Amino acid sequence: MQTATTSLEPSSSGAAKPANRSRRPMPKKIHVYFVAFTSIFVALVLTGFSRRYFIPIANGTFSRPAVVHIHGLLFLTWTLLLLLQASLAATGRLRVHRKIGSIGAWLIIPMLSLGTLVAARDTVHDFNNGDGQAALSFFYGELADLAQFGLLAGAAMLLRYKPDFHKRLVIIGSLGLLGAAIGRIPEISAYTSFILDGLIASVAVYDLASHRRVHAATVVGTAVLLAVGLTEEAVGNTRAWLDAAHHLLAV
């Protein structure tokens, strides 16, 4: 901690005069953190969907409707944009960062719409192929993940002129999409909650290291993720939701 110092500065007349200056250390900018966070995010997404999507496509063995491919393209674009945007901000290319950011803003609504459509289609398929109520319960979890992403990512875009809020809400909101990728990696799928909790905790650690306090955006984002995540199973198995899902999906 720096204390106030007293120095002698020459006046315009050449005489020395005392000057008291209280110096406060500026918050440390750890831009590399966001590059590291988004790199981990991208690695998990590419690993999770490589076996079930990317490799089968490359081999010509993946046959699904066009809506599934568009859905996948939108989510992959968002994922890669996270890393690109973090890299641009870290290297000071903020003008390009802002221009490209507008692309991300326009992705959110199509991602939510097609994500819901694909989730509903898969749920109907799974229900009719023997999964029954479990498919309807899982459907609620998928909708909840999309909702928390839409809420936090949408808030991040509205607050894009407040960088401290924007960057935290973007990465925390994106974690709502990560469970689907981790769940497709058999070696670590059992640790999904631990991985997500660790990534959330890393944002708080970054806050403490750079600002000596946990940022309000981190608190709000974490609260939304936990509130939705911890209630997914309970709500998804209620009679009210199951009846609603039967009606919505006509199964």
Disulfide bonds with the S-S distance in Angstrom:
none
